Amino acid sequence: MSSTSSDVITEPTAGTTAPPRALPNGLAAFLVFLSSGAVLVLETVSLRLVGPYVGVTLQVTSSVIGMALAAIAYGAWMGGWLADRRDPRTMIAPALVLAGIATAVTLPIVRYAGEVLRGGAASAVLLLTAVTVLLPAALLAGITPLVVKLQLADLRRTGQVVGKLSSIGTLGGITATLGTGFILVAALPSSVIVLALAAVLGATGLALGFWLRRRSGGGPSAPGRAKAALALLGLSAAGLTAAAPNPCDVETAYHCARVEVDPQWPAGRTLYLNSAEHSYVDLGEPTHLKYAYTQWIGLVADLARPARQPVDALHLGGGGFTVPHYLAATRPGTDNLVFELDGGLVDLDKRELGLRTGPQLRARVGDARVLLGGEPTDSRDLIVGDAFGHLVVPWHLATREMAADVRRVLRPDGVYVQNVIDYPPDRFIRAELATVSAVFEHVALIAPPGAVAGRQGANFLIIASDVPLPLAGIPAGLKLLPEPAELLDEARTAEWVGDAQVLTDDYAPVDQLLATA
């Protein structure tokens, strides 16, 4: 009786070559789980590695995801192609070792390349994310088809084998994504995560190679020179990592952070987040506001209520806690409540920037949008919006729904000020002004003249309230400041905004609006 294509592949006939022996099912599952999970660890941590140089924007996130998917696609194709041409047993262990070395080399490559590619240009983002994730992820993605090839000893079970290993690989990716995002990043610096992953991959590859050689009775092994070359590459990667410039003094769950002493003022401290100058704190004089936008906030706060009168203030974003300290010093008895997403940053502020929390200066860790929803209605005199992801206001803090919740928490005569950074052609600041104007009755703007004219990027300060704004003293106060700035009253602000779109929870393309034309 003739056989069909569904017959079992059993013992080879005389004169044929025996197919490679399958791996034990548990080992095959482990290798697929590990390699797939490692790709997702790399993808998640890559955002932390490139953030100090190109920011953490939607474009950067999309680039990392795209490069990881490209690596998976090309790596899986190449692994499958090789699996049909060579014994997979000779390639799995070297692939793991090479992936470990490529992972370790990622750190110095990113740190050296990042200094050259620093900035938000699309070409820099794509190139830096490519050198971060492509090679190690491609090597890891090639392991699954090699393992699958070894396990396909029975044509009747092809679908079952492929489906099972595919699901195990997916579970590895899910586990790695959640474990890295919720646990590893919060507990360990990115460099430690990357080097530990490299060590796990390398050790697994070496152990697998040793086991396969023993199982095959001293079968194929890499020549001594190749082993020495791999060892040299590993040592070189470790040395380059140690010598590479590190942009972080402290790595929190959200930021690469460092604090530098002001060389011109010993009590001055500058806080850098992801290599961007973020806050300035004078440890000896809390009323010293160095940055122009903080001076504008201080000016508005000074005019919003009679001098020295305490206010109930809510701050969306803490940074260096400069403005809360200013209000506490100029208005004794003020209740400052600060919403700060990054608990590690609060700890850094306590260690390096003189932050002392207490009944009248409280820091609540969490997302400002979520925490704001729990605040009582009509409970605050002043709300300061100063939350940023790198140089970008997070989109969910820039919508009409967010502004409406700010208005709910403000007292009827309360004032909302929001710091925004934008660049010509100023599409985001105009849209944000239109958004705030859709909620509040009175809206004005403070900005440098060059920024209003569209000649330069800058900070902009939105001022909003449901009662007429305290604008009378602002022009005179601005003239006393070292950097030129002008006030656009309500009429000029509305004219400057024009027909800009209102941002909503359903449609808020903040990153795209910030992209320069």
C-alpha positions in Angstrom: 0.0 0.0 0.0 1.4 3.4 -1.0 2.3 5.9 1.8 0.9 9.4 1.9 2.3 12.8 2.9 0.8 12.3 6.4 2.8 9.2 7.3 5.1 9.3 10.3 8.7 10.0 9.7 10.4 7.0 11.5 13.8 5.4 11.3 15.9 6.5 8.3 16.4 4.0 5.5 19.8 2.7 4.6 21.9 5.3 2.8 20.1 8.3 4.2 21.2 10.8 6.8 19.4 10.7 10.1 17.6 14.0 10.9 18.8 16.0 13.9 17.5 14.7 17.2 14.8 16.8 18.8 15.5 18.7 22.0 13.6 17.7 25.1 10.3 19.5 25.1 11.1 21.4 28.3 14.4 22.6 27.0 12.9 23.6 23.7 10.1 25.6 25.5 12.7 27.3 27.7 14.8 28.4 24.8 11.9 29.9 22.9 10.5 31.5 26.1 13.9 33.0 27.0 14.8 34.3 23.5 11.4 35.8 22.9 11.3 37.4 26.3 14.8 38.8 25.9 13.7 40.6 22.8 10.9 42.4 24.7 13.2 43.2 27.6 15.5 44.9 25.1 12.7 46.7 23.5 11.4 48.1 26.8 14.8 49.1 28.1 15.8 50.6 24.8 13.4 53.5 25.5 15.4 54.2 28.7 18.7 54.0 26.9 17.9 56.4 24.0 15.7 58.8 26.1 18.6 60.9 27.4 19.7 61.7 23.9 16.5 62.0 21.8 13.8 62.3 24.4 10.8 60.0 25.1 8.3 61.1 22.5 5.7 59.2 20.5 8.2 59.2 17.6 10.9 57.6 19.7 8.5 55.0 21.1 7.3 54.2 17.6 10.8 53.9 16.3 11.8 51.5 19.1 8.8 49.3 18.4 9.3 49.5 14.7 13.0 48.5 14.9 12.2 45.6 17.3 9.5 44.3 14.9 12.0 44.6 12.0 14.6 42.7 14.0 12.0 40.0 14.8 11.0 39.7 11.1 14.5 39.6 9.7 15.9 37.4 12.5 13.1 34.9 12.1 13.5 34.7 8.4 17.3 34.3 8.6 16.9 31.6 11.4 14.4 29.7 9.3 16.7 29.9 6.2 19.7 28.6 8.2 17.6 25.9 9.8 17.0 24.3 6.4 20.7 24.4 5.5 22.6 23.4 8.6 22.1 21.3 11.7 20.3 23.7 14.1 22.1 22.1 17.1 25.3 23.7 15.9 23.8 27.2 15.7 21.5 27.7 18.7 24.2 27.9 21.4 26.5 30.3 19.3 23.4 32.4 18.5 22.7 32.8 22.2 26.3 33.7 23.0 26.5 36.2 20.2 23.1 37.7 21.3 24.6 38.1 24.8 27.7 39.8 23.4 25.6 42.1 21.1 23.4 43.0 24.1 26.4 43.9 26.2 27.9 46.0 23.4 24.6 47.9 23.1 25.4 50.0 26.1 28.7 51.5 24.9 27.4 51.9 21.4 24.3 53.8 22.5 26.3 56.0 24.9 28.9 57.0 22.3 26.5 57.2 19.4 24.0 59.1 21.6 26.5 61.9 22.1 26.8 62.3 18.4 23.1 61.9 17.5 21.7 64.0 20.4 18.5 65.8 19.5 15.0 65.0 18.2 15.7 64.9 14.5 13.9 61.9 12.8 17.1 60.6 11.3 18.8 60.7 14.7 15.9 58.9 16.3 15.8 56.1 13.7 19.6 55.6 13.6 20.0 55.5 17.4 17.1 53.1 18.0 18.4 50.9 15.1 21.9 50.5 16.7 20.2 49.9 20.0 17.9 47.0 19.2 18.4 45.6 15.7 21.4 43.2 16.0 20.7 41.6 19.4 17.0 41.3 18.8 17.6 39.8 15.3 19.9 37.2 16.7 17.4 36.3 19.4 14.5 36.1 16.9 16.5 33.6 14.9 16.5 31.0 17.7 12.8 30.1 17.6 12.8 28.8 14.0 16.0 26.8 14.8 14.3 25.2 17.8 11.1 24.5 15.8 13.1 22.8 13.1 14.5 20.4 15.6 11.1 19.5 17.1 9.4 18.7 13.7 10.0 15.0 13.7 6.4 14.0 13.0 4.6 15.7 10.1 1.2 14.8 11.7 2.2 17.1 14.7 3.6 20.0 12.8 0.7 22.4 13.6 0.7 21.3 17.2 4.5 21.8 17.6 4.5 25.2 15.8 1.5 26.4 17.6 2.8 25.4 21.0 6.2 26.9 20.6 4.6 30.1 19.1 2.4 30.4 22.2 5.3 29.9 24.5 7.3 32.6 22.7 4.3 35.0 23.0 4.0 34.2 26.7 7.7 34.9 27.1 7.2 38.3 25.5 4.3 39.1 27.7 6.1 38.1 30.8 9.2 40.1 29.9 7.1 43.2 29.0 5.2 43.2 32.2 8.1 42.2 34.4 10.4 44.8 32.9 7.9 47.6 33.0 6.5 46.9 36.5 9.5 45.4 38.3 12.9 45.6 36.7 12.9 49.2 35.6 11.7 50.3 39.0 14.3 48.2 40.9 17.4 48.3 38.7 19.3 50.8 36.5 19.0 50.1 32.8 22.7 49.3 32.5 22.3 46.6 35.1 19.3 45.1 33.3 21.1 45.0 30.0 24.3 43.5 31.4 22.4 41.0 33.4 20.4 40.0 30.3 23.6 39.7 28.4 25.1 37.5 31.1 22.0 35.2 31.2 22.1 34.8 27.4 25.8 34.1 27.3 25.7 31.6 30.2 22.7 29.8 28.7 24.5 29.6 25.3 27.6 28.1 26.9 25.7 25.7 29.0 23.6 24.6 26.1 26.7 24.1 23.9 28.4 22.0 26.6 25.2 19.8 27.0 24.7 19.3 23.3 28.4 18.2 22.8 28.1 15.7 25.7 24.8 14.4 24.3 26.2 13.9 20.9 29.3 12.2 22.2 31.7 15.0 21.6 30.1 16.2 18.4 30.6 19.5 16.7 32.2 22.3 18.7 33.5 25.7 17.9 37.3 25.9 17.2 39.4 27.2 20.0 40.2 30.4 18.1 36.5 31.2 17.7 35.9 30.7 21.5 38.9 33.0 22.2 37.4 35.6 19.8 34.0 35.4 21.6 35.6 35.8 25.0 37.7 38.7 23.7 34.5 40.4 22.3 32.8 39.9 25.7 35.6 41.4 27.6 35.9 44.3 25.1 32.1 45.0 25.5 32.5 45.1 29.3 35.5 47.5 29.0 33.8 49.8 26.6 30.7 49.9 28.8 32.8 51.0 31.8 34.6 53.7 29.8 31.5 55.0 27.9 30.1 58.3 29.1 27.1 57.8 31.4 24.5 60.6 31.1 22.9 59.7 34.5 23.9 60.1 38.1 20.7 58.6 39.2 18.2 56.5 37.2 14.7 56.6 38.5 11.8 54.6 37.2 11.1 57.4 34.6 14.2 59.6 34.2 17.9 59.6 33.7 18.6 62.3 36.3 21.6 64.3 37.6 22.1 67.3 39.8 24.9 69.8 39.1 26.3 72.6 41.3 26.1 76.0 39.8 29.7 77.1 39.3 28.7 80.7 39.7 26.6 80.2 42.8 27.6 77.6 45.4 24.1 77.2 46.7 22.6 76.8 43.3 21.6 73.4 42.0 20.5 72.5 38.4 18.4 69.4 37.9 18.7 67.6 34.6 16.2 65.0 33.5 17.1 63.0 30.4 19.9 65.5 29.7 17.4 68.4 29.5 17.8 71.3 32.0 14.7 71.0 34.1 14.8 72.9 37.3 17.0 75.3 39.3 17.0 75.4 43.1 18.8 77.8 45.3 19.4 76.0 48.6 19.9 79.2 50.5 17.2 81.4 49.0 13.9 79.8 47.9 12.7 83.1 46.4 15.5 83.0 43.8 13.8 82.0 40.5 16.4 81.6 37.8 14.4 80.5 34.8 12.1 83.0 33.1 9.0 80.8 33.2 9.3 80.4 36.9 9.7 84.1 37.3 6.4 84.6 35.3 4.6 82.0 37.5 5.9 83.8 40.6 4.7 87.2 39.2 1.2 85.9 38.5 1.1 84.2 41.9 2.1 87.5 43.5 -0.7 89.4 41.8 -3.4 86.8 42.2 -3.9 87.4 45.9 -2.9 90.1 48.4 0.8 89.9 49.4 1.7 87.4 52.1 -1.8 85.9 52.0 -1.7 82.1 52.2 -3.2 80.2 49.3 -4.2 76.6 48.6 -2.0 75.6 45.7 -1.9 72.5 43.6 1.1 71.7 41.4 0.8 69.2 38.5 4.4 68.1 38.3 7.1 68.6 40.9 10.5 68.7 39.2 12.8 70.4 41.6 9.9 71.8 43.7 11.0 75.4 42.9 7.6 77.0 42.7 6.2 75.3 45.8 9.3 76.5 47.8 8.7 80.0 46.4 5.1 80.1 47.5 5.9 78.7 50.9 8.5 81.5 51.4 6.5 84.4 50.1 3.1 83.3 51.4 3.7 81.6 54.8 0.9 79.2 55.7 0.3 78.2 52.0 -0.9 74.7 51.5 1.2 73.2 48.6 0.1 69.8 47.3 2.4 68.5 44.5 1.5 65.6 42.2 4.7 64.0 40.9 4.7 60.9 38.8 8.3 59.8 39.7 8.7 58.8 43.3 12.5 58.3 42.6 12.7 62.0 41.7 11.0 63.0 44.9 13.7 61.0 46.8 16.4 62.7 44.7 15.0 66.1 45.6 15.1 65.2 49.3 18.7 64.1 49.0 20.1 66.7 46.7 17.7 69.7 46.5 16.7 70.4 50.1 13.1 69.2 49.8 11.4 68.9 53.1 7.8 67.6 53.0 5.3 68.3 55.8 1.8 69.4 56.5 2.1 72.4 54.2 4.2 70.9 51.4 3.0 67.5 50.5 4.2 65.3 47.6 1.8 62.7 46.3 3.3 60.2 43.8 1.2 59.3 40.8 -0.2 60.5 37.5 -1.5 64.1 37.7 -4.6 63.3 35.6 -5.6 60.4 37.8 -4.9 62.2 41.1 -6.6 65.4 40.0 -9.8 63.4 39.6 -9.8 62.6 43.3 -9.5 66.2 44.4 -12.5 68.0 45.9 -14.4 70.6 43.8 -13.7 74.3 44.5 -10.7 73.4 46.7 -7.7 75.3 45.2 -6.9 79.0 44.7 -4.0 78.3 42.3 -3.1 75.4 40.1 0.3 75.2 38.4 0.6 72.9 35.4 4.3 72.1 34.9 4.4 68.4 33.9 6.6 67.3 31.1 7.8 64.1 29.5 11.3 65.3 28.3 10.3 68.6 26.7 6.7 67.6 25.9 3.5 68.1 27.9 2.0 64.6 28.2 -0.9 64.5 25.8 -3.5 63.5 28.4 -2.6 66.6 30.4 -3.3 68.9 27.5 -6.9 68.1 26.6 -10.2 69.9 27.1 -11.3 67.2 29.5 -8.1 67.8 31.6 -8.7 71.6 31.6 -12.3 71.0 32.7 -11.2 69.0 35.7 -8.7 71.7 36.5 -11.6 74.2 36.4 -13.7 71.9 38.7 -11.0 71.8 41.3 -10.3 75.6 41.2 -12.4 77.9 43.3 -14.6 80.3 41.2 -12.0 83.0 41.5 -9.0 80.7 41.2 -6.2 81.0 38.6 -4.6 78.3 36.5 -1.1 78.7 35.0 0.4 76.2 32.6 3.9 76.0 31.3 4.3 74.9 27.7 7.4 74.6 25.5 7.0 74.9 21.7 8.9 75.9 18.6 8.0 77.6 15.3 5.4 77.3 13.8 3.9 77.1 17.3 1.1 74.7 16.5 1.0 73.1 19.9 0.9 76.2 22.0 -1.9 77.7 19.8 -3.8 74.5 20.1 -3.3 74.4 23.9 -4.5 78.0 24.2 -7.6 77.1 22.1 -8.2 74.1 24.4 -7.9 76.1 27.6 -10.0 78.9 26.1 -12.8 76.4 25.4 -13.1 75.8 29.2 -12.1 79.1 30.9 -13.7 82.5 30.4 -10.5 84.5 30.5 -7.2 83.4 29.0 -3.9 85.3 28.5 -0.3 84.5 27.6 3.2 85.4 28.6 6.1 84.7 26.3 9.3 86.1 24.8 8.7 88.6 22.0 10.7 86.4 19.6 8.6 83.4 20.4 5.4 85.4 19.8 6.7 86.5 16.5 7.5 82.9 15.5 11.3 83.4 15.4 12.4 81.1 18.3 11.3 78.2 20.5 10.6 79.1 24.1 8.6 78.5 27.2 5.1 80.0 27.1 2.9 80.6 30.2 -0.9 80.3 29.8 -2.9 82.2 32.4 -6.6 81.2 32.8 -9.5 81.9 35.1 -13.3 82.4 35.2 -12.9 85.9 36.6 -11.0 88.8 35.0 -7.3 88.1 35.2 -4.9 90.2 37.4 -3.1 91.5 34.4 -2.6 95.2 35.4 0.7 94.7 37.2 2.2 92.1 34.8 3.7 94.4 32.2 5.5 96.4 34.8 6.7 93.2 36.5 8.0 91.8 33.3 10.1 94.9 32.6 12.0 94.2 35.9 13.0 90.7 34.8 16.4 90.1 33.2 15.0 88.3 30.1 12.5 90.2 27.8 8.9 88.9 27.8 5.6 90.3 26.9 2.0 89.9 27.9 -0.7 89.1 25.4 -4.0 90.2 26.9 -7.2 88.3 26.3 -7.9 90.0 23.0 -4.4 89.6 21.6 -4.2 86.0 22.8 -7.5 85.1 21.0 -6.2 86.8 17.8 -2.8 85.0 18.1 -4.6 81.6 18.5 -6.7 82.0 15.4 -8.5 78.9 14.3 -6.3 76.4 16.1 -7.8 73.1 17.0 -9.1 72.2 20.4 -7.4 69.1 21.8 -9.6 66.3 23.3 -9.1 62.9 24.8 -10.2 61.5 21.5 -7.8 63.6 19.4 -4.7 65.1 20.8 -1.7 64.7 18.4 0.7 66.6 20.7 3.9 65.1 19.4 2.9 65.8 15.8 2.0 69.4 16.6 5.4 69.9 18.2 7.2 68.6 15.2 8.8 71.5 13.3 7.7 72.1 9.7 
